[in-house]
């Protein structure tokens, strides 16, 4: 097993597992959801958590011996995968899949990737 495939396996094993839907979904009561606004604390959380995920993925890839460019690609892929998984989970649990959350995630991951691309090491 190469370092890259070992790293990918480790990151996938550490990713949170999506919640299972209730066994009897006809009886499940879903909460009333607040409006999905473009600006708000939720979008800031998505921005920073996606950026943190990208930075952690980049650091892990560099630690595993990948060059900068492949490490950035892996970081972006990891952030996108975790973000999409979160929204799929939200859809299952709350009934809302938010494209606005994904936009905030993409902006956060891109901002952190731009910073990481400019680092010296």
N, C-alpha and C positions, 0 to 999 in steps of 0.2 A: 504494500500500500504506500503510495507516495505521500509526501508531506501535505500536498494540496488536498488530496482526497481524504486524508485523515482529518485535516482541519474542517473540511466541509461536513464530514460525518459528525465531528464534535459540535459544530455550530448547529446542525440540524437536530441533534439529540438534546441540545440545551434550549432550543426554541420552545416557547410555551405551547402546550397542546390545546387545540380548540375545544371549547366546552361542548359537551354532548347535549343535544336537545332533550327536553323533558320527555319521560317515557309516555305520558299521556298528554299530548300537546293540546287536546281539546279542552283540558281543564286548566292549562297554564294561563296565568294572568300576567300580561305584559304591562310594565309601568308606562305611565303617561310621559312621553318624552318632551323635553324642552325644544324650542325651535333650534334648527341647525344654522347658526349665524356664522358669517365669514370671519368676524373678529370676535375673539373671546378667549377665555382661559383654556377651553378645550383645544382650540387650534394652536395656541402657544405650546401646550403640552405635546401635541402631535409633532410640531416643528422641532422642539428640542429633543424629544425621545427618538425620533427618526435620525436626527443628527448624531445623537449619542450612539445609536445602533451602528450607524455608518462608521463612526470613529472607532468603536470597539472592534468591528469587523476588519477595518483597515489595520489596526494594531495587531490583531491576531494573525492576519495574513502576512504582515511584515515579519512578525515573530517566527512564523513558520518558514520563512525564507523566500517569499514571493517578492518580485521586484515591485516598484512603486505602481506602475500602470496596472498590472494584473490585480494588485491589492486594492486599488481604487475601484476597479470593476467588480471585484468580489464584495467590497463594502457596499457599493450601490445595489447589487443584487440582493444582498442580505437585508438591507433596509427596505427594499421593495417587497421582498417576500414576507418579512415580519409585518409590515404595514398592511399588506393585502390580507394576511391571515387574521390580523386584528379586526379588519372590517368584515370579513366573512363571519368571524365569531360574533361581532356585534349584530349582524343580520340574524344569526341563529338565536341569539339570546334576547335582544331587544326589538328586533324587527326592522332595524334601520341600518342600511349600508350607506355611508356618507362619502360621496365623491369629494366633498369639501375637506374632509379629514385627509383623504389621500393627496389632495393638492398641498395641504400643509405639510404632510409627510415628505412629499417630493421636494418641496422648497427647503425643508430642513436638511434633508440628506444632501441636496445639491450645495447648500451653503457650507456645510461641514466638509464636503468633498473639495470644494474650491479652496478652503483653508488648508486642508491636508495636502493638496497638490502643491501648495506653496511652501510647505515645511522643508527644512534643510535636510533632515534625515528621513 
